[in-house]
């Protein structure tokens, strides 16, 4: 299978997972200040909405279709 088709399949699987979970929340930690042994970290929370999962499925389907059509 061509690399474009593999990327398409991965997008479809990731999009299906986001839809199945009704969105995915994540936390990103950043180290703000480090003074000696003490450090202060900041957390940033985010959310991936189900619409992004649907878009990933559509784009993945287009990639798989175009990879099969060229090959």
Number of C-alpha atoms within 10 A of each C-alpha: 9 11 11 16 19 15 17 23 19 14 23 23 16 18 24 17 15 22 18 12 13 14 16 15 12 10 10 9 11 11 10 10 11 10 7 6 5 7 10 10 10 11 11 9 10 11 10 13 15 19 14 15 25 18 14 22 23 15 18 24 18 14 21 21 14 14 18 12 8 7 7
